[in-house]
């Protein structure tokens, strides 16, 4: 298909996300770089960059994008706004068979839409080439500190979205004074690196797991662990990363001892539903379960962290979980575990996270879309095409069929 017109759509999912896949500066560059393509942006009152900012860069702002060949969004497109026969890029949240988006995928197939999911855009080594991960980590870790201060009435920070930019957020952090708590960070990818930016800005000392277990400290500390630390093979075989990622169902969690030491968990992993949870709900009732603040950046409902029973929102970022009743409590309850689980964290710093994302889109994805996909970047990330699931994503058929 020869692409003649590309549009950036307004976000329709509620609550509205203010991020954009391409900023006005990006689109101005693309207009010059690909003069045979017409670039437009759909009108929006919620986008972090105003319509006027796009127009000032010579980008046409339109109400309808029906005549575009390719449409770029961020979050899931509401079913009522899907346009049949188009090529869409957005985070579909379907590849883990998320029940809440089954109907969306069914409609995409019914409407003969080619769906390309940002989460699946990877290089030949299976490494993601575009993500909001760093910003999810930054905001998620900031929110973890904010939650801890609020829960114990130790200090009061601005919310992340009330900060103009990352610089103001880092300055706000200086108001926090943490007691000698122990923080455990799971994961080593982009999200976890964003988390470490915040913990390092606070000058919190990083320690290895052994001293984390056996020593006491006069100041706050954190330890960072990867899957080889908190998962082990069911039959006692040596841990091999390749084998784990291919067969996570053959492993069991060895994370529970960390819950007896840590005051706060910042969960920054990618979780495969075939893998075990970090711990179980019954474990949380144990008097040795010490964690009282959980920042679940991963935010898989009933996923790696079982107390994540729903996604919170930027407006209401925290709810408490009662391990005994397994019910939700009001935030910062005396006997509850405070859970910060927002699935739109980068939207708290939307302009900077959008600028970073758009740069990756321009450099790593658009050349394959607008020239030749010689490296298979677009092909590997295409979930649906011509009304069918692609071969790579055929495992979703039972999900589509409602089985």
Phi, psi and omega per residue, in radians:
X1 nan 2.271 3.069
X2 -1.487 2.159 -3.088
X3 -1.569 2.097 -3.114
X4 -1.871 -0.520 -3.050
X5 -2.507 2.294 -3.131
X6 -2.157 2.366 -3.141
X7 -2.189 2.543 2.959
X8 -1.707 2.091 -3.069
X9 -1.530 2.770 3.005
X10 -1.397 2.643 -3.111
X11 -1.385 2.228 -3.094
X12 -1.860 -0.313 -3.126
X13 -1.161 2.473 3.128
X14 -1.851 2.457 -0.087
X15 -1.159 2.587 -3.001
X16 -1.121 2.377 3.059
X17 -1.626 2.355 -3.084
X18 -1.694 0.027 3.116
X19 -1.260 2.876 3.065
X20 -2.441 2.543 3.118
X21 -1.296 -0.374 3.140
X22 -2.462 2.214 3.133
X23 -1.435 2.948 3.072
X24 -0.986 -0.713 3.110
X25 -1.095 -0.740 3.118
X26 -1.044 -0.804 -3.061
X27 -1.208 -0.544 3.065
X28 -1.139 -0.702 3.099
X29 -1.149 -0.766 -3.111
X30 -1.137 -0.598 3.124
X31 -1.074 -0.645 3.105
X32 -1.389 -0.631 -3.073
X33 -1.270 -0.584 -3.132
X34 -2.219 1.284 -3.038
X35 -1.148 -0.332 3.141
X36 -1.397 -0.144 -3.139
X37 -1.842 2.367 3.034
X38 -1.581 2.284 -3.085
X39 -1.993 2.198 3.135
X40 -2.331 2.839 3.076
X41 -2.313 2.387 -3.125
X42 -1.363 2.469 -3.127
X43 -0.980 2.456 3.113
X44 -2.698 2.393 3.054
X45 -1.633 -0.105 -3.022
X46 -1.929 -0.268 -3.067
X47 -1.119 2.534 -3.082
X48 -1.187 -0.364 2.981
X49 -1.874 2.241 -3.042
X50 -1.293 2.835 3.059
X51 -1.011 -0.662 -3.134
X52 -1.099 -0.620 3.139
X53 -1.153 -0.640 3.066
X54 -1.201 -0.778 -3.122
X55 -1.093 -0.600 3.137
X56 -1.157 -0.326 3.095
X57 -1.716 0.172 3.079
X58 1.435 0.297 3.134
X59 -1.696 2.241 -3.124
X60 -1.253 2.328 3.082
X61 -1.809 2.182 -3.013
X62 -2.217 2.793 3.047
X63 -1.512 -0.735 -3.105
X64 -1.893 2.411 3.076
X65 -2.018 0.406 -3.095
X66 -1.069 -0.473 -3.079
X67 -1.637 0.133 3.103
X68 -1.448 2.608 3.072
X69 -1.499 -0.689 -3.082
X70 -2.212 2.407 -3.113
X71 -2.208 2.255 3.133
X72 -1.912 2.225 3.011
X73 -2.252 -2.878 3.060
X74 -2.069 -1.218 -3.102
X75 -1.535 3.120 -3.140
X76 -0.978 2.426 3.089
X77 -1.469 2.229 3.087
X78 -0.979 2.494 -3.087
X79 -0.966 -0.684 -3.104
X80 -1.147 -0.286 -3.096
X81 -1.822 -0.048 3.115
X82 -1.158 2.436 3.119
X83 -1.958 2.142 -3.065
X84 -1.063 2.521 2.995
X85 1.371 0.105 -3.094
X86 -1.649 2.918 2.977
X87 -1.758 2.125 -3.112
X88 -2.020 2.452 2.935
X89 -2.035 2.107 2.964
X90 -2.921 2.982 3.040
X91 -1.404 1.894 -3.028
X92 -1.543 -0.384 -3.099
X93 0.885 0.925 3.103
X94 -2.192 -0.314 -2.960
X95 -1.257 -0.232 3.028
X96 -1.754 0.279 -3.132
X97 1.069 0.723 3.132
X98 -1.103 2.103 -3.022
X99 -1.053 -0.579 -3.070
X100 -1.248 -0.180 3.120
X101 -2.054 0.231 3.114
X102 -1.035 -0.808 -3.114
X103 -1.083 -0.642 3.112
X104 -1.049 -0.824 -3.131
X105 -1.164 -0.646 3.082
X106 -1.044 -0.763 -3.133
X107 -1.188 -0.656 3.114
X108 -1.064 -0.728 3.087
X109 -1.166 -0.768 -3.121
X110 -1.069 -0.601 -3.062
X111 -1.656 0.207 3.037
X112 1.005 0.770 -3.129
X113 -1.688 2.414 2.989
X114 -1.569 1.965 -3.104
X115 -1.775 2.149 3.066
X116 -2.037 2.071 -3.029
X117 -1.705 2.207 3.141
X118 -0.952 -0.619 -3.083
X119 -1.123 -0.360 -3.081
X120 -1.765 -0.011 3.130
X121 -1.342 1.875 -3.037
X122 -2.389 2.813 3.081
X123 -1.501 -3.030 -3.076
X124 -1.196 -0.252 3.095
X125 -1.695 0.213 3.107
X126 1.196 0.479 3.105
X127 -1.789 2.295 -3.114
X128 -1.069 2.481 -3.090
X129 -1.970 0.002 3.114
X130 -2.706 2.328 -3.078
X131 -2.965 2.751 2.986
X132 -1.686 0.185 -2.938
X133 -0.930 -0.810 -3.109
X134 -0.989 -0.726 -3.078
X135 -1.294 -0.573 3.024
X136 -1.074 -0.718 3.119
X137 -1.151 -0.772 -3.141
X138 -1.067 -0.917 -3.095
X139 -1.209 -0.676 3.141
X140 -1.075 -0.739 3.123
X141 -1.218 -0.694 3.069
X142 -1.033 -0.786 -3.139
X143 -1.134 -0.548 3.079
X144 -1.091 -0.799 3.116
X145 -1.135 -0.753 3.104
X146 -1.009 -0.780 -3.116
X147 -1.114 -0.763 -3.139
X148 -1.077 -0.793 3.135
X149 -1.085 -0.702 -3.124
X150 -1.225 -0.737 -3.078
X151 -1.077 -0.708 -3.066
X152 -1.841 0.172 3.087
X153 0.922 0.786 -3.110
X154 -1.640 -0.665 3.137
X155 -2.819 2.840 -3.091
X156 -2.297 2.032 -3.133
X157 -1.855 2.774 2.932
X158 -1.079 2.661 2.940
X159 -1.190 2.676 -3.111
X160 -1.013 -0.711 -3.088
X161 -1.258 -0.197 3.067
X162 -1.487 -0.166 3.096
X163 -1.499 2.450 -3.113
X164 -1.122 -0.712 -3.065
X165 -2.791 -3.074 -3.113
X166 -1.076 -0.645 -3.139
X167 -1.059 -0.779 3.126
X168 -1.171 -0.658 3.117
X169 -1.064 -0.760 3.139
X170 -1.167 -0.616 3.080
X171 -1.173 -0.657 3.123
X172 -1.111 -0.631 -3.138
X173 -1.007 -0.511 -3.082
X174 -1.098 -0.273 3.129
X175 -1.369 -0.207 -3.077
X176 -1.528 2.391 3.063
X177 -2.227 1.862 -3.062
X178 -1.583 2.489 3.009
X179 -1.261 3.098 -3.115
X180 -1.295 1.071 3.133
X181 -1.480 2.852 3.067
X182 -1.937 2.253 -3.106
X183 -2.040 2.325 3.040
X184 -1.967 2.301 3.127
X185 -1.990 2.174 3.074
X186 -1.741 2.439 3.086
X187 1.829 2.766 -3.136
X188 -2.388 0.173 -3.088
X189 -1.544 -2.762 -3.103
X190 -1.006 -0.758 -3.105
X191 -1.089 -0.818 -3.137
X192 -1.107 -0.631 3.093
X193 -1.121 -0.633 3.053
X194 -1.124 -0.701 3.080
X195 -1.030 -0.790 -3.113
X196 -1.120 -0.532 3.075
X197 -0.999 -0.730 -3.120
X198 -1.273 -0.804 -3.126
X199 -1.124 -0.646 3.083
X200 -1.214 -0.621 3.095
X201 -1.097 -0.538 3.094
X202 -1.453 -0.041 -3.120
X203 1.018 0.650 3.040
X204 -1.401 2.268 -3.058
X205 -1.277 2.352 3.042
X206 -1.616 2.357 3.124
X207 -2.243 2.777 3.076
X208 -1.293 2.805 -3.118
X209 -0.985 -0.643 -3.086
X210 -1.066 -0.961 3.091
X211 -1.121 -0.509 3.071
X212 -1.006 -0.692 3.131
X213 -1.267 -0.810 -2.824
X214 -1.873 -0.110 -3.096
X215 -2.023 2.723 2.967
X216 -1.850 2.695 -3.045
X217 -2.321 2.651 3.132
X218 -1.555 -0.216 3.108
X219 -2.290 2.854 3.138
X220 -1.104 2.565 3.109
X221 -2.408 2.836 3.010
X222 -2.434 2.687 2.989
X223 -2.202 2.563 -3.127
X224 -2.006 2.249 -3.092
X225 -2.219 2.578 3.092
X226 -1.962 3.097 -3.013
X227 -1.015 -0.554 -3.118
X228 -1.223 -0.231 3.110
X229 -1.581 -0.661 -3.018
X230 -1.972 0.106 2.956
X231 -2.160 2.567 3.029
X232 -2.457 2.690 -3.099
X233 -1.174 2.446 -3.098
X234 -1.011 -0.578 -3.084
X235 -1.751 0.183 3.073
X236 1.429 0.181 3.121
X237 -1.169 2.697 3.075
X238 -1.029 2.575 -3.111
X239 -1.358 2.254 3.022
X240 -2.256 2.181 -3.059
X241 -0.983 -0.831 -3.100
X242 -1.025 -0.758 -3.129
X243 -1.155 -0.712 3.136
X244 -1.059 -0.812 -3.080
X245 -1.208 -0.432 3.089
X246 -1.491 -0.541 -3.050
X247 -2.363 1.036 -3.089
X248 -1.108 -0.388 -3.133
X249 -1.199 -0.222 3.135
X250 -1.555 0.143 -3.074
X251 -2.076 2.760 3.059
X252 -2.172 2.768 -3.107
X253 -1.400 2.445 3.035
X254 -2.151 0.549 -3.032
X255 -1.509 -0.373 -2.973
X256 -0.923 -0.707 3.133
X257 -0.998 -0.537 3.119
X258 -1.165 -0.549 -3.129
X259 -1.213 -0.274 3.109
X260 -1.525 -0.109 -3.112
X261 -2.045 -0.609 -2.988
X262 -1.467 2.503 3.012
X263 -1.594 -0.481 -3.084
X264 -2.400 2.424 3.029
X265 -2.000 2.219 2.986
X266 -1.987 1.870 -3.031
X267 -1.650 1.988 -3.013
X268 -2.286 0.705 -3.076
X269 -1.808 2.870 2.828
X270 -1.640 2.207 -3.053
X271 -1.983 2.232 3.046
X272 -1.572 2.235 -3.129
X273 -1.006 -0.329 3.098
X274 -1.395 -0.224 3.127
X275 -1.451 2.706 3.085
X276 -1.212 2.759 3.022
X277 -1.211 2.808 3.084
X278 -1.093 -0.675 3.086
X279 -2.725 2.980 -3.098
X280 -1.874 2.873 -3.126
X281 -1.048 -0.676 3.129
X282 -1.112 -0.545 3.110
X283 -1.085 -0.534 -3.067
X284 -1.265 -0.280 3.118
X285 -1.440 -0.285 -3.093
X286 -1.140 2.420 -3.131
X287 -1.140 -0.319 3.095
X288 -1.441 -0.169 3.117
X289 -1.294 1.878 -2.926
X290 -1.645 -0.391 -3.028
X291 -1.094 2.261 3.117
X292 -2.165 -0.117 3.022
X293 -2.320 2.173 3.100
X294 -2.121 2.080 3.005
X295 -1.801 1.690 -3.081
X296 -1.628 1.478 -3.137
X297 -1.158 -0.560 3.109
X298 -1.035 -0.758 2.997
X299 0.939 0.849 2.944
X300 -1.630 2.133 -3.108
X301 -1.127 2.219 -3.053
X302 0.884 0.762 -3.092
X303 -1.829 -2.269 -3.089
X304 -1.064 -0.518 3.068
X305 -1.973 1.859 -2.990
X306 -1.178 -0.313 3.111
X307 -1.371 -0.086 3.043
X308 -1.420 1.519 -3.059
X309 -1.586 -0.214 3.038
X310 -2.856 2.873 3.028
X311 -1.447 2.367 3.011
X312 -1.460 -3.131 -3.128
X313 -2.185 2.876 3.082
X314 -1.076 -0.642 3.128
X315 -1.167 -0.756 -3.141
X316 -2.196 1.487 -2.904
X317 -1.393 -0.251 -2.995
X318 -2.312 2.428 2.868
X319 -2.318 2.755 3.095
X320 -1.765 2.671 -3.129
X321 -2.146 2.282 3.112
X322 -1.688 1.926 -3.090
X323 -1.101 -0.467 -3.077
X324 -1.360 -0.761 -3.140
X325 -1.648 -0.234 -3.068
X326 1.046 0.505 -3.138
X327 -1.971 2.784 3.084
X328 -1.365 2.460 3.058
X329 -2.063 2.867 3.030
X330 -1.038 2.634 -3.108
X331 -1.030 2.491 3.065
X332 1.128 0.567 3.082
X333 -1.202 2.696 -3.059
X334 -1.073 -0.746 -3.027
X335 -1.802 0.103 -3.081
X336 -1.700 2.854 2.986
X337 -1.709 2.120 -3.061
X338 -1.392 2.187 -3.081
X339 -2.006 2.110 3.014
X340 -1.868 1.857 -3.066
X341 -2.416 1.468 -3.138
X342 -1.843 2.283 -3.113
X343 -1.625 0.125 3.107
X344 -2.257 0.707 -3.045
X345 -0.970 -0.761 -3.124
X346 -1.063 -0.312 3.139
X347 -1.226 -0.129 3.061
X348 -1.414 -0.328 2.996
X349 -2.245 1.164 -2.890
X350 -1.209 -0.630 -3.074
X351 -1.205 -0.777 -3.121
X352 -1.254 -0.702 3.135
X353 -1.187 -0.621 3.094
X354 -1.167 -0.694 3.128
X355 -1.102 -0.709 3.131
X356 -1.189 -0.774 -3.141
X357 -1.110 -0.789 -3.130
X358 -1.088 -0.629 3.093
X359 -1.086 -0.759 3.110
X360 -1.125 -0.681 3.125
X361 -1.088 -0.770 -3.141
X362 -1.137 -0.770 -3.018
X363 -1.429 -0.631 -2.936
X364 -1.882 -0.311 -3.022
X365 -2.078 -0.868 -3.032
X366 -1.051 -0.619 3.072
X367 -1.011 -0.651 3.114
X368 -1.262 -0.546 3.129
X369 -1.308 -0.726 -2.980
X370 -1.724 -0.173 3.040
X371 -1.945 -2.008 3.040
X372 -2.112 2.486 -3.136
X373 -1.527 0.991 -3.030
X374 -1.130 -0.463 -3.135
X375 -1.680 0.045 3.068
X376 1.279 0.343 -3.090
X377 -1.071 -0.853 -3.113
X378 -1.248 -0.742 -3.117
X379 -1.032 -0.756 -3.113
X380 -1.171 -0.422 -3.080
X381 -1.731 0.003 -3.124
X382 -1.460 2.029 -3.115
X383 -1.511 -0.750 -3.128
X384 -2.248 2.568 3.103
X385 -2.802 2.326 3.128
X386 0.972 0.681 3.054
X387 1.356 0.180 -3.125
X388 -2.355 2.767 2.972
X389 -1.245 2.459 3.065
X390 -1.274 2.872 -3.056
X391 -0.983 -0.762 -3.100
X392 -1.051 -0.563 -3.065
X393 -1.883 0.349 3.126
X394 -1.121 -0.354 3.113
X395 -1.104 -0.232 3.133
X396 -1.471 -0.036 -3.037
X397 -1.066 -0.755 3.127
X398 -1.143 -0.560 3.065
X399 -1.127 -0.798 3.102
X400 -1.090 -0.674 -3.108
X401 -1.348 -0.075 3.102
X402 1.385 0.349 -3.111
X403 -1.602 nan nan
